[in-house]
């Protein structure tokens, strides 16, 4: 089992893009996925009909993999770091 306290609620993160405008994305914990220990679906944040941007999966050791075609490697790393370092504000 993973020791870190990862993101457990719906959250929004600022995505810094190298080629194009920066964007806020919505990160949603997928409780139903059996593909990994933890799975997060990624969407555009403020669109009326959000675009699906892929998902990030974490294994029991905390290693992650991006499953999608929208994000660059740098953007994938930004999202993974956000999830790993997320602290819920009380």
C-alpha positions, 0 to 999 in steps of 0.5 A: 500500500502507498504511504503518501497521502495523495489527492483524494478530492476533485482538484484544479491545477495550473498547467504550464505549457511550453507551446501554447497558452497555460491552462487550468485542468481538473483532476478527478480521482477515479474510485472505480478503476481497477487498472492501478492502485490509484487512478486520476482522470484529467479534464479541461477545467472550465469548459461547459463540456470538458475535454478528456485529457487522459489519466494518470495511474499510480502503482503501489510503490508510487510510480506513475504512468500517463495514459493519454495523448494530450499532455507532453512529458513535461506536462505529465510530470507537472500533473503527477507532482501536483497529485503527489504533493497535494495538501487539502486546505481545511 
